Every structure is written in structure tokens, then in C-alpha cells.
Amino acid sequence: KIQHVKGNNSLALFYYLKGLKLDVKNYLYYNPNLAIAKIYQQMGQPDSSIFFAKQSLEIGLENGFYSSIKDASIFLSGIYEKNDLEKSLAYSKMAIAYNDSLLNLGKATAFQTTFELDEQIRQKELEDAKIESQNRIRMNAFLGSTFTLLVIGFFLYRNSRIKQKAKQN
């Protein structure tokens, strides 16, 4: 990728092709295939560009990567735009369909996230209310126990004073 950015297309192509030979999972080949297709397009080799762009699209379709499918479709639509308007239109429609799906998926995810956040807030408020209620019960029990002990202490002190006065008389 660095070599491609620097403009060293032949070296970038070498590294991308070498990367494709590695034994890695198929879905990781999406980006290198599309990058190779773009390099071949810059080099004026449309057949090779189409081959690798279709590989990229196929990988996206196999793995259900909507954004990958959209990107590869847009690229293929651009390639076919000058030579084959039917194919260009077909790839454009595919890109639009997957872009719409991405947008709908994003909206659904945003709605679900909002719903989950609201539910988490509600659960937190319920927990806080429960803890506050338990603390209030504990405080009332403590105050009740303290008052009871004070009353008992008062009566014991009063009885003790009465007995002392009775003994003195």
C-alpha cells in the first residue's frame, strides 16, 4: 500500500501479488484484489483490472461484506462505463442496492443501540432506586433501634434513681 501511494506501481503490484499467495483466510483477499485492479487500471491493462476487481467482488459476495461489494461494484461500473453500458449499469445498480442495504443496516443498528442504551439507563435507575430503598430501610431500622435503646436506657436510669432514693429514705 505504501509503494502504491508513493507511485511505485510495479513494486506495489509485486507485493500485492506476493500477499495473495499467502495462505490466509479468503475474506482478507478483498482489499489486495481491489488494489491490484486499481493498479492495473492505472497501467492501462483493463482485462487484468477487471479480473482482479471481479475477484474482489466475489470475495465480498461470498462473505457478505456490503461495503466491499459496493466498492468493487462501483469500480467495475467505472471500468465498463466506456465500453459496455449494460454491465456498467448492472454494477451501478448492485452498488446502489448494497449502499442502501448498508444505510438501512446502519439505521437499524443505530435504533437498536438507542433502544439498548435506554434499557440500560432504565435498569440502572431501577438498581439505584432499589439501593436507595434498602438504605432507607437500614436507616429507619438503625434509628428505631437507637430510639428503643435510649428509651430502655432512660427507664433503667430512672428505676435506678428511684431505688437509690428509696434506700436513702
C-alpha contacts under 8 A as a table, 3 or more apart, distances in Angstrom:
res1	aa1	res2	aa2	distance
1	K	4	H	5.05
1	K	5	V	6.26
1	K	12	A	6.52
2	I	5	V	5.11
2	I	6	K	6.20
2	I	12	A	7.59
3	Q	6	K	5.00
3	Q	7	G	6.26
3	Q	8	N	5.10
3	Q	9	N	6.79
3	Q	11	L	6.42
3	Q	12	A	4.94
4	H	7	G	5.07
4	H	8	N	5.49
4	H	9	N	5.37
4	H	11	L	7.81
4	H	12	A	5.14
4	H	13	L	7.96
4	H	39	I	7.85
5	V	8	N	7.52
8	N	11	L	5.52
8	N	12	A	6.04
9	N	12	A	4.95
9	N	13	L	5.88
9	N	39	I	6.31
10	S	13	L	5.07
10	S	14	F	6.18
11	L	14	F	4.97
11	L	15	Y	6.32
12	A	15	Y	5.22
12	A	16	Y	6.11
13	L	16	Y	5.09
13	L	17	L	6.02
13	L	36	I	6.17
13	L	39	I	7.03
14	F	17	L	5.31
14	F	18	K	6.07
15	Y	18	K	4.97
15	Y	19	G	6.05
16	Y	19	G	5.00
16	Y	20	L	6.37
16	Y	32	P	5.80
16	Y	33	N	7.88
16	Y	35	A	7.83
16	Y	36	I	6.71
17	L	20	L	5.11
17	L	21	K	6.71
17	L	32	P	7.91
17	L	36	I	7.76
18	K	21	K	5.36
18	K	22	L	7.10
19	G	22	L	5.45
19	G	32	P	7.72
20	L	23	D	7.94
20	L	29	Y	6.59
20	L	32	P	7.25
24	V	28	L	7.09
25	K	28	L	5.83
25	K	29	Y	7.64
26	N	29	Y	5.60
26	N	30	Y	7.89
26	N	59	I	7.03
27	Y	30	Y	5.98
27	Y	59	I	5.99
27	Y	60	G	7.27
27	Y	63	N	6.51
28	L	31	N	6.94
28	L	32	P	7.98
29	Y	32	P	5.54
29	Y	33	N	6.02
29	Y	56	S	7.13
29	Y	59	I	7.29
30	Y	33	N	5.44
30	Y	34	L	6.37
30	Y	55	Q	7.66
30	Y	56	S	4.71
30	Y	57	L	7.54
30	Y	59	I	5.96
30	Y	60	G	6.65
30	Y	68	S	7.21
31	N	34	L	5.28
31	N	35	A	6.06
31	N	56	S	7.18
32	P	35	A	4.96
32	P	36	I	6.00
33	N	36	I	5.12
33	N	37	A	6.18
33	N	52	F	5.19
33	N	53	A	6.33
33	N	55	Q	6.51
33	N	56	S	5.25
34	L	37	A	4.95
34	L	38	K	6.26
34	L	52	F	6.31
34	L	53	A	5.28
34	L	56	S	5.63
34	L	72	A	6.84
35	A	38	K	5.10
35	A	39	I	6.28
36	I	39	I	5.06
36	I	40	Y	6.18
36	I	49	S	7.11
36	I	52	F	6.53
37	A	40	Y	5.17
37	A	41	Q	6.15
37	A	48	S	6.81
37	A	49	S	3.96
37	A	50	I	6.59
37	A	51	F	7.44
37	A	52	F	5.05
37	A	53	A	5.33
38	K	41	Q	4.97
38	K	42	Q	6.26
38	K	49	S	6.47
39	I	42	Q	5.07
39	I	43	M	6.19
39	I	49	S	7.53
40	Y	43	M	4.89
40	Y	44	G	6.21
40	Y	45	Q	5.14
40	Y	46	P	6.67
40	Y	48	S	6.20
40	Y	49	S	4.95
41	Q	44	G	5.09
41	Q	45	Q	5.56
41	Q	46	P	5.58
41	Q	48	S	7.98
41	Q	49	S	5.42
42	Q	45	Q	7.59
45	Q	48	S	5.75
45	Q	49	S	6.22
46	P	49	S	4.80
46	P	50	I	5.94
46	P	79	I	7.45
47	D	50	I	5.17
47	D	51	F	6.20
48	S	51	F	5.02
48	S	52	F	6.32
49	S	52	F	5.48
49	S	53	A	6.06
50	I	53	A	5.04
50	I	54	K	6.00
50	I	76	L	6.83
50	I	79	I	7.48
51	F	54	K	5.30
51	F	55	Q	6.32
52	F	55	Q	4.88
52	F	56	S	6.18
53	A	56	S	5.00
53	A	57	L	6.19
53	A	72	A	6.04
53	A	75	F	7.35
53	A	76	L	6.59
54	K	57	L	4.90
54	K	58	E	6.00
54	K	72	A	7.42
54	K	76	L	7.67
55	Q	58	E	5.08
55	Q	59	I	6.25
56	S	59	I	5.22
56	S	60	G	6.29
56	S	68	S	7.74
56	S	69	I	7.92
56	S	72	A	6.39
57	L	60	G	5.04
57	L	61	L	6.16
57	L	68	S	7.04
57	L	69	I	5.39
57	L	72	A	5.28
57	L	73	S	6.85
58	E	61	L	5.06
58	E	62	E	6.07
59	I	62	E	5.11
59	I	63	N	6.18
60	G	63	N	5.34
60	G	64	G	5.73
60	G	65	F	4.95
60	G	66	Y	7.00
60	G	68	S	5.36
60	G	69	I	5.08
61	L	64	G	5.10
61	L	65	F	6.60
61	L	66	Y	7.79
61	L	69	I	6.32
64	G	69	I	7.98
65	F	68	S	5.29
65	F	69	I	6.19
66	Y	69	I	5.07
66	Y	70	K	6.09
66	Y	98	Y	5.71
66	Y	99	N	7.36
66	Y	101	S	7.58
66	Y	102	L	6.48
67	S	70	K	4.99
67	S	71	D	6.12
67	S	98	Y	7.31
67	S	99	N	7.23
67	S	102	L	7.20
68	S	71	D	5.17
68	S	72	A	6.12
69	I	72	A	5.30
69	I	73	S	5.95
69	I	95	A	7.00
69	I	98	Y	7.05
70	K	73	S	5.12
70	K	74	I	6.13
70	K	94	M	7.11
70	K	95	A	4.36
70	K	96	I	7.36
70	K	98	Y	5.77
70	K	99	N	6.26
71	D	74	I	5.21
71	D	75	F	6.23
71	D	95	A	7.20
72	A	75	F	5.06
72	A	76	L	6.12
73	S	76	L	5.09
73	S	77	S	5.96
73	S	91	Y	4.98
73	S	92	S	6.44
73	S	94	M	6.47
73	S	95	A	5.27
74	I	77	S	5.03
74	I	78	G	6.26
74	I	91	Y	6.60
74	I	92	S	6.06
74	I	95	A	5.90
75	F	78	G	5.18
75	F	79	I	6.41
76	L	79	I	5.03
76	L	80	Y	6.19
76	L	88	S	6.97
76	L	91	Y	6.49
77	S	80	Y	5.27
77	S	81	E	5.86
77	S	87	K	7.00
77	S	88	S	4.10
77	S	89	L	6.76
77	S	90	A	7.67
77	S	91	Y	5.09
77	S	92	S	5.65
78	G	81	E	5.08
78	G	82	K	7.84
78	G	88	S	6.76
79	I	82	K	6.99
79	I	83	N	7.94
79	I	88	S	7.55
80	Y	83	N	5.33
80	Y	84	D	5.11
80	Y	85	L	6.46
80	Y	87	K	6.30
80	Y	88	S	4.92
81	E	84	D	6.03
81	E	85	L	5.46
81	E	87	K	7.93
81	E	88	S	5.15
81	E	89	L	7.99
82	K	85	L	7.01
84	D	87	K	5.63
84	D	88	S	6.24
85	L	88	S	4.84
85	L	89	L	5.93
86	E	89	L	5.14
86	E	90	A	6.18
87	K	90	A	4.95
87	K	91	Y	6.15
88	S	91	Y	5.28
88	S	92	S	6.08
89	L	92	S	4.94
89	L	93	K	6.08
90	A	93	K	5.16
90	A	94	M	6.25
91	Y	94	M	4.94
91	Y	95	A	6.12
92	S	95	A	5.02
92	S	96	I	6.15
93	K	96	I	5.06
93	K	97	A	6.04
94	M	97	A	5.08
94	M	98	Y	6.18
95	A	98	Y	5.29
95	A	99	N	5.95
96	I	99	N	4.97
96	I	100	D	6.05
97	A	100	D	5.15
97	A	101	S	6.20
98	Y	101	S	4.81
98	Y	102	L	6.05
99	N	102	L	4.97
99	N	103	L	6.22
100	D	103	L	5.03
100	D	104	N	6.11
101	S	104	N	5.07
101	S	105	L	5.93
102	L	105	L	4.99
102	L	106	G	6.01
103	L	106	G	4.96
103	L	107	K	6.16
104	N	107	K	5.01
104	N	108	A	6.06
105	L	108	A	5.06
105	L	109	T	6.00
106	G	109	T	5.04
106	G	110	A	6.02
107	K	110	A	5.03
107	K	111	F	6.11
108	A	111	F	5.08
108	A	112	Q	6.04
109	T	112	Q	5.01
109	T	113	T	5.93
110	A	113	T	5.04
110	A	114	T	6.08
111	F	114	T	5.07
111	F	115	F	6.10
112	Q	115	F	4.99
112	Q	116	E	6.03
113	T	116	E	5.05
113	T	117	L	6.01
114	T	117	L	5.04
114	T	118	D	6.13
115	F	118	D	5.11
115	F	119	E	6.17
116	E	119	E	4.98
116	E	120	Q	6.12
117	L	120	Q	5.01
117	L	121	I	6.17
118	D	121	I	5.09
118	D	122	R	6.15
119	E	122	R	5.03
119	E	123	Q	6.12
120	Q	123	Q	5.06
120	Q	124	K	6.10
121	I	124	K	5.06
121	I	125	E	6.17
122	R	125	E	5.10
122	R	126	L	6.23
123	Q	126	L	5.06
123	Q	127	E	6.21
124	K	127	E	5.06
124	K	128	D	6.10
125	E	128	D	5.03
125	E	129	A	6.09
126	L	129	A	5.09
126	L	130	K	6.12
127	E	130	K	5.04
127	E	131	I	6.14
128	D	131	I	5.13
128	D	132	E	6.06
129	A	132	E	5.04
129	A	133	S	6.07
130	K	133	S	5.07
130	K	134	Q	6.21
131	I	134	Q	5.08
131	I	135	N	6.10
132	E	135	N	5.04
132	E	136	R	6.10
133	S	136	R	5.06
133	S	137	I	6.24
134	Q	137	I	5.08
134	Q	138	R	6.19
135	N	138	R	5.05
135	N	139	M	6.07
136	R	139	M	5.06
136	R	140	N	6.13
137	I	140	N	5.13
137	I	141	A	6.10
138	R	141	A	5.04
138	R	142	F	6.06
139	M	142	F	5.05
139	M	143	L	6.09
140	N	143	L	5.09
140	N	144	G	5.94
141	A	144	G	5.05
141	A	145	S	6.02
142	F	145	S	5.16
142	F	146	T	6.06
143	L	146	T	5.07
143	L	147	F	6.07
144	G	147	F	5.15
144	G	148	T	6.12
145	S	148	T	5.07
145	S	149	L	6.15
146	T	149	L	5.14
146	T	150	L	6.16
147	F	150	L	5.04
147	F	151	V	6.19
148	T	151	V	5.14
148	T	152	I	6.16
149	L	152	I	5.05
149	L	153	G	5.90
150	L	153	G	4.92
150	L	154	F	5.97
151	V	154	F	5.01
151	V	155	F	6.25
152	I	155	F	5.21
152	I	156	L	6.13
153	G	156	L	5.10
153	G	157	Y	6.05
154	F	157	Y	5.14
154	F	158	R	6.05
155	F	158	R	4.96
155	F	159	N	6.00
156	L	159	N	5.14
156	L	160	S	6.03
157	Y	160	S	5.04
157	Y	161	R	6.19
158	R	161	R	5.13
158	R	162	I	6.17
159	N	162	I	5.03
159	N	163	K	6.15
160	S	163	K	5.19
160	S	164	Q	6.21
161	R	164	Q	5.07
161	R	165	K	6.22
162	I	165	K	5.19
162	I	166	A	6.14
163	K	166	A	4.98
163	K	167	K	6.19
164	Q	167	K	5.18
164	Q	168	Q	6.30
165	K	168	Q	5.11
165	K	169	N	6.38
166	A	169	N	5.36
